[in-house]
Amino acid sequence: MTALYPDTHPKMEALQVELWRQASPTRKMQMLAQLNASARLLALTGLRARYPQATEAELRRRLAGLLLGEELARKAYGDLPDAE
C-alpha cells in the first residue's frame, strides 16, 4: 500500500485505513458530512479574512461561487455586489 500521509507512521496509517473499512455506511456518511462542514467553515473563514466588510449574505454568495463555480452561482444567486 502507498503511504497516504508522509508524516504518519505506516502502522498507524494501516490502522486508520482498517478502521475506515470497518466503519458502517452510516458512520462513513457522518464522517463525510463532518468533513464537508469543516471545509465550508474553513472557506467561510478565509472569505471573512479576505472581505472583512462583507455582509453575511455576500459571504454566502461568495461561498456559492467557490462551491458551484461562478457561472452556476450567478444563475442561482445573482451577481456579486460591486464592493470588494
N, C-alpha and C positions, 0 to 999 in steps of 0.2 A: 504494500500500500504506500502511496506517495504521501508525504507529510502535508497536512493542511495548514499547519501553523509552524513556522520556523523557530518560534520561541517556546514551544511546548515539547516536553519530553515525549518521545514516541509511545511509551507505555501509557502515559496519561491521555494522550490523544486516542490511542486504541480503545481505552476505557470509555472515553466520551462518545466515540462512534458506536460502540456496543450499547451504551445507554440510549442513544438516539434510536438504534434499531429496535430496542426492546420497548420503547415508548408506544403507547396506544395511539391510534389515529387521532383521537380527541386531544391527547396531550400534545401531539405534534402540531395540531391546528392551534392550540393555545400558545405554544412557543412561537409559531409563525405570527400570530396576532400581536404578541408582545414585541417581536422584532419590528413589525410594521409600525406599531405605536411609537417605539423608540426612534425609528428612522424619521417619522413625521415630527416628533418633538425636536430632534436634532436639526432638521431642516428649518423648522419654525424659529428655533433659537438663532440659527445663522441668519435668517431673514430679518429678525428683530435687530441683530447687531449691524447688519448692512443697511437697514432702513429704519433707524430709530424713531423717526417722526411718523411712520406709517400707522394707520389705524388697523384694528383687528381685521376688518373686512378686507383691506388692501393686502394684509399679510396672508389671509386665506386665499385671496385671488392669486398672489404670487406663488403660494404653495401649489395651487392647482396648476400653474404654469410649469412648475418643476415636475409634478407627478404625471400630468397628462400631456405635456407639450404645449407650447404657446398657442398653436392653431386651434386645438380642441378646447383649451381653457378659454380662449377668446370667444369661441362659438357658444360655449356653455355658460360663461360668467361675464362676458363682455370685456371691453378694453380696460387696461390698467389706467389709473389716473396719471396725468402728465407729471405730477410732482414726484421727485425721487428723493 
